[in-house]
């Protein structure tokens, strides 16, 4: 027998983006009944207290703007327990002396952002949403069909092995870059193949990182090191190393000692000697953007809407800002007694966030294209770029604001800000 329930908003995908959006919608004060549907089991609410960092964990760089959002949600103190401050960002081009340093102290703040291991970020978000009475978690559950209706959406899914039907006024698709629901709805994507593969791992080295994140551009692709907390053996960082696919495969096949030696040759000795590497993972890199992000009663968010190159570190931060603006727009519509999921309101959300999306996507794309090229004119341009960052305060400030996630408008998404009322 199929059970059926009614919600205001259903979020399909309970990862970091979906869980963050559920938290934002709950905190808006609008009184929506929210369903959060996740294919994998949510961990129990006491997980964060039992958490221990793992050397192999993947990490996310939270911009200064994202930290402020989590602070407003009331979960930053919990996240901060296992977060590492980025006090400086050092950008350099292999083979050239010029480079640039973005310093938090120059911006008048304590940190440009923080690096948090995904396991901890996910645990804290899961703990938070399970404490909200207006969020109902379906896990493990998979949506098999999404059927648009005249007013709202019908979801057919399997939850814990049982057929379940949900009806909602707004369905939010947050099921990842290879979104099956996006394909099922016939929404096309634009894809740019960077012909690169990201090799991701944690690495340990002999010298302290001092809270510095490194963006190192080489003739074979960009390399990023994000500072992580201290270990018993020394210091560690999260590595994102992009290479042509054949070289990436060869690099993945190397033993640990040979891998570290090759990394040392590419990065240099700013952190002393690399002494340890975790299990490595490889991911082909593409820029994927959905041709449609909104339809009546449906909105795409996160990687389902735009999947960015990881070196610029802007994918999750952009998705979080999207979530803030979506919440703000829906809250305003509620205050005006408009129908939840109305296409005009979803288009207004997209209009408000269009510039942030366009600038962030273009910024990430051009950064990768410019600094992954071995063509002489582009080498000259990127060298001039470093000179301008060092010599022109306005150029350096522009780069810093995009790194910090503070370049756009400041949305008013909570009931105390937007004037939205409880239902």
Beta strands, then each sheet from edge to edge (+ up, - down):
strand 1: 3-12
strand 2: 34-38
strand 3: 59-63
strand 4: 83-86
strand 5: 88-93
strand 6: 99-103
strand 7: 113-117
strand 8: 135-139
strand 9: 141-149
strand 10: 152-159
strand 11: 162-173
strand 12: 189-205
strand 13: 212-218
strand 14: 221-228
strand 15: 235-243
strand 16: 274-277
strand 17: 281-290
strand 18: 294-295
strand 19: 298-300
strand 20: 306-307
sheet 1: 8+ 2+ 1+ 11+ 10- 9+
sheet 2: 8+ 2+ 1+ 11+ 19+ 18-
sheet 3: 3+ 7- 4+
sheet 4: 6+ 5- 13- 14+ 15- 12+ 16-
sheet 5: 6+ 5- 13- 14+ 15- 12+ 17- 20+
end
